Amino acid sequence: MVSAYVDLHLHTRFSDGSDAPAAVVHRAAELGFRAVAIVDHDTVSGVSEAETAAREFRLGFLRGTEVSVTFDRKELHVVGLGIRLDCDPLLAALETLRQHRAERAAEIFARLDELGVSINPEEVKARAGHSAIGRLHIAQELHARGVTKTVQKAFDQYIGSGRGAFIAKESLPCGEVIDLIHEAGGLAFLAHPGIGVTTQKRLPRLLQLPFDGIEVYHSKHTPGQVTAFTELAKERKLLISGGSDCHGAAKGGPPDLGKVRVPYVHFERILEALGA
C-alpha cells in the first residue's frame, strides 16, 4: 500500500461535528483515504451509518469513540478503536456521560442568564440534533444570535475555562475507561498528547496505564512532536494512530479532513493487534 493513508480521528453530527457520518466517509473517499474511524465524543451512535458507507466506498473502517476522562484531576481524552457496539458496560458508561452533558448544559444556561445573556435551550437542542448538547452548540448559538462576533469568542468571553459561565465537565477515571474499551474488544489510545502542557507533563505516568497506543498524528501536532511521539511509541512498543480530528465546518473554519495523513501501515498494525 505505497503512499496509502488513513484518518482514524473523525467526528460527525452525532457529537460536535457538522456532517452526517456517511457524508464524512464519502469526503474521505473523495480525498483518497484508504481507511477511516469515526470517534465521536462519548457516543457510538453514528458508527453504524459510517460503517455502511465505508463498505459502499470500499474503505477500511474501525468502530470507535473518544471518551472524556480524568487523570490527576485534569481532563484528557482516550480514543477507543475496534470496539464492539454491543458491550453493555461501555454503552452504560457513555450514557452516563451523555446525562452529565445535559446537566452541564442546563447549568451553563443558568450561568449565562445570570450574566444577562439569555438564549433559548430548545434552539440549542435543535442545533445539537442527534447529539447531546455541548459547549460548541452553545457557542454556535451565541454567535448566531449576535452575542459574540465569532464562535471562538463565545468561549473566550463566556463559556471557556475561567469565564463566567464555565462549568467543568464530569468525566470518568482514565484507567476505568481503558478497561471498558478493552472489555469491548477494542484498543485504547491516548488522544492528541501534544495538546496541552499538562498532558505532556503527565505522559510518563499516563503511559504506566495499559494504553495500547498513542495518537502520534494530529492537526495540532508540530512536525517535531510527530517525530518525538513516534520515537516514544517505538520505545514503549505502543501502536501509532491519529488523524485530523475533523469536525467539518462546526467550529467556523475550513474542515481539517485531508490535512493529516496517517500512513496505512499503522492501520494494518492496529488490525493485527485486534486479530482482524
Secondary structure, DSSP 4 states (H G I P E B T S, - for coil): -TT-EEEEEE--TTTT-SS-HHHHHHHHHHTT-SEEEE--BT--TTHHHHHHHHHHTT-EEEEEEEEEEEETTEEEEEEEES--TT-HHHHHHHHHHHHHHHHHHHHHHHHHHHTT----HHHHHHHHTTSPP-HHHHHHHHHHTTSSSSHHHHIIIIISTTSTT--PPP-EEHHHHHHHHHHTT-EEEE--TTSSHHHHHHHHHHTTS---EEEEEETT--HHHHHHHHHHHHHTT-EEEEE--B-TTTTSS---TTS--EEHHHHHHHHHHHT-
